[in-house]
């Protein structure tokens, strides 16, 4: 389109084009009627497996701190007793069962026991509250959310980034002062990662692919499982591309200012978003919504990790019993001899 206007084959372009220094050398532009925010869109990451859902409420650091407190408390609260017995007593406290730790006549022992009970109840309540939300609401893996994440993913080979064919976005990324963006642009240029807007971006929309373009283009509800990053590659003015010999530039600018000032352009955009999302969203997201709606009630898949842990505990207990029987048998025979 820019070439047709420059060669005097067209007077102007209705398609929204961003203003840039390179284009201003070849053609003219009207007054800006919109701000184009360049960002990227990806598909939502897959759901986390629920096999180990019981470990999700706390981070690794919290689990390590909790285990450290458990071990230290068993030594200081009830000295002189077996470690295993005291540990099981504290585990009963975490499960809100009666706790008996022997004589606690000393004030220091009472303070320590009281703080431990308060800590155990607070940890238990926090764990149960977060666990229920994790069971009823689907959890997803951490996806590519920022531009830095996208650069690392593309450089690592797990993602590819596509830019609109014929747009000035790639030139803007390659000429950036940021080294990561430069490397991202060179990778896109080397692999010829482009998408054609005339075909529709739905043909390129899949997991592991990031589409770089205008946030206005990615808006609406066309893709139910999309994620639009809040980061921005830059903001550009959008205007009507004009031939330098176009005679009605002033009149066109007056009309554009009236349209923008009356809010007609924003109204048209919102209506187009709505119409674009009515059919395609319902068609694409029906099965997804049904699948994720079932997660509101717990199924055997949700509690699969608990049953695995229970069976593993039974197996470990059985192995421990066999070892004890063999040890007692060997020890008894050696004693008799």
Secondary structure, DSSP 4 states (H G I P E B T S, - for coil): -HHHHHTTS-SEEEEEEE--HHHHTT-EE----EEEEEEEEEEPPPBPPSTTGGGTSS-HHHHHHHHHHHHHHHHHSSTTS-HHHHHHHHHHHHTT-----S---SHHHHHHHHHHHHHHHHHHHHHHHHHHHHHHS--B-----SHHHHHHHHHHTS-EEEEETT-SHHHHHHT-S-HHHHHHHHHHHHHT-EE-GGG-GGGG--TTEEEEEEHHHH-SSS-TTEEE-S--SEEEEEEEEE-TT-S-HHHHHHHHHHHHHTTHHHHHHHHHHHHHHHHHHHHHHHHHHHHHHGGGS--TTTTHHHHHHHHHHHHHHHHHHHHHHHHHHHHHHHHH-
